[in-house]
Structures are given as structure tokens and as C-alpha cells.
Amino acid sequence: MANFALKILIWTKISLLSLFALYGVLFLLMNEKAVDIWVFPYHTYTLGIVQLILCTMIFTVILSLLLWAGWRTIRQMHDLKQRDNARKIAPAPTDQEAKAALPATQPASTTGDSMAQGNRE
């Protein structure tokens, strides 16, 4: 039964993709008209509707990527400013804290083994 359901699912997808492809071909055939586009004062360009749609899509993608990058940059600058402010507000370590942060050295043992000290008797 699962095999039959899988076949129905596959043929449904194939049918829908075929309908979308047919619609795309019909759209291209029916929209061959030329459109005048105003870009700058006294400059107009003549493009087909399909070319206009493709240019608009590309422009929209590029604009959205630029806006996303700008928004991310502003957010990074805001985070950097917050870190700088937090570092300025944090108290400076005192002398005792600075000494406590240093690694402790081991004093020489006075009651240790004579072999450890290098004396041989």
C-alpha cells in the first residue's frame, strides 16, 4: 500500500511541475509586448515585459542582500559599543587580585629528601 501512495505522490508532483512549466511557456508567449521604462530624465529604455520582470527580480535580490548586510553591520557596531561600555564600567583589578591571578611558585622543601636536593652522602 505504501508503494501505491508513493506512486501517487510522485505523479502528483510531476503533474504540478508540468502545469507550472506550461504556464511559464504561455506567459512568455503572451507577454512579448515592449514597455518603455523611464530611468533618468530624458532617458527611456524599451524592454520586453519578461526582461523587465527578470531585471526587477535581480534588482530585488541584490537590494535585499545589501540591506541584510547593512543591518548586520549596524548590529555588530552596536554589540561592539556595548562591549566597550561594559569594559569601561568593569572595576579595575586590585593589587591583591592581580597577585592572586599569578601562578604560585613552589618553595624549596627544607624537610625533603636529601636525594631530591642533590646532596649525596
Secondary structure, DSSP 8 states (H G I E B T S, - for coil): -HHHHHHHHHHHHHHHHHHHHHHHHHHHHH---EEEEEEETTEEEEEEHHHHHHHHHHHHHHHHHHHHHHHHHHHHHHHHHHHHHHHHHS----HHHHHHHS-------SSS-TTTTT---
